[in-house]
Structure formats: C-alpha cells, structure tokens
Amino acid sequence: MAGIGLPGTDLGQLRKQAKEWLRRGRDGDTEALDLLRRLHPRGEELAADPSRLRLADAQLALARAYDFPSWPRLREHLRLVELWRRNPHQLPEQTDPADELLRLGCLSYGADA
C-alpha cells in the first residue's frame, strides 16, 4: 500500500486493490491499519476492531488515498477519463499523410513493427 500514486483507468484493478486493503486490514497489518486511521472518518474505531471492516470502508480509504472524497467520486472520475483514453498502438494505419505522421509520432506501448 505504500507509494499510492495516481489511479489508473482500470476500475477492476482498483477494486482488487480495495479487496487487498480489506484483507490486509482484517489480518491486522499495521501499515493497512495506519492508513485506515489516517484516511477513514471512523478509522480509529475500525482499526481497534478490524473484524468490523467492510469492503466499503476499504474503498473509501482507497479513494481518499487518491485524493477523492469518496469511492463513487473515484468511479465517476474513471468513467470520465475512459471517454478520453486513447491507445495509439491500436489505431489503424491512416490514409491521410498528416494523420499517419501523428499516429506514428505518438508514444505507444504496443509492439511496433
């Protein structure tokens, strides 16, 4: 859980991360409980009795770790970002030379031929 950076655009990955936070918190992991105390409004209470932790608690703490006030706000952000996400390596070859130059000039993470 250390090194929380900016959220990716994959809600599924963030759901897995929240479940991992939940598991670690319930197991009494000190790092997880310290983050819970710091990020959740009832963090002290939940850290005192980790068996009371629920997925919603882990999701709220995770959202706040990414500087969002709530899990629904984080989900909404990801939904909006998805609309503008672009994968240059998945774009087909362009017929217009200027468009093709731009396609080839974009940073890509795919296997370029």
N, C-alpha and C positions, 0 to 999 in steps of 0.2 A: 504494500500500500504506500510505501514511501515513494516519493517522486511523482506525485499526481501531476500530470500535465494537462494540456488542453484535451477535451474529449474528441474522439474520432467521430466519424459519421455513422458508426455502426451501433445501433441501439442494442442489437443482440450481444455484442461484446460488452457493452455497459451493463446489461442485465446479468451476464456471467460474473462481471466484476462485483456487482452488488451481492450476488449469491455467495461469492467468495468472502466478502466483508462479513456477511451474516454468519457464515460457517466459522470464520476466524474469531469473531466476537463471541459466539456461543461457546467456542473452545477456550475462551479466556485469554486469547492472545493480547499481550499488553499493548502492542502498537495499535491494534484494531480498537481496543477499548479506549486508549488515549485519544484517538481520532474521533471516536464516538462522543466522548466527553466534550471535546472541543467544538464539534460540528452539529450536534443534535440538541435541541432545546431541553430534552429530558435525558441528556447523555449521562449525567451523574447517576441518576436513578437506574437507567438501563445497564450501565457499567457495573453497578453494585449487584445486579441480579441479571447476568447475561442470558439466562434461560427465558427471559421475557422479550428478548429481541425478536422482531419480526422483519420480514423482507422489506416492508415499507420503511422501517427505521433505517435499514442499511441503504435503501435507495435515497432517502432524504439526506443522510450523511454523505453519500457519494455525490449527489447533486451539489451540495454545499461545498464539497472539496473542489468542485469545478466552478465555484462561484455562481451557482444558480440557486435561487431561493427554495426551489422545490423540484421533485422528480418530474412532475408534469411540465414545468418550465423547461427543464433539460430536454425532455422528449420533444417538446414543441420546437426548440432550437434545432435539434437534429432533423426534424421534419422539414424545416425551412432550408437548412443547409443542403439537404439532399436534392432539393429542387435545382440548386446551382452547381452541384457537384459535376465534375467533368473528368473523364478518363481519356486523355489524348491517344493513348495506345490502342483504344478500342474504336477510334474513329476510322471510317473507311477512307481510302485514298480519294483526294478531291480532284475534280476536273479543272477547276479554276487554278492557275498557277499561284496566285497570291494566297488563296486558301490552303493550297498544298504546302506552300512555304511556311505558313503559320502552323499548320498541323505538324510538320516535321520539326519546326523550331521550338515546339512546346516540350517542356520536361515531361518525360514519360517514365513509367515504371514497368512497362511491359518488355517483352522480348522483341527488340528491333532487329529487322533483317538486314 
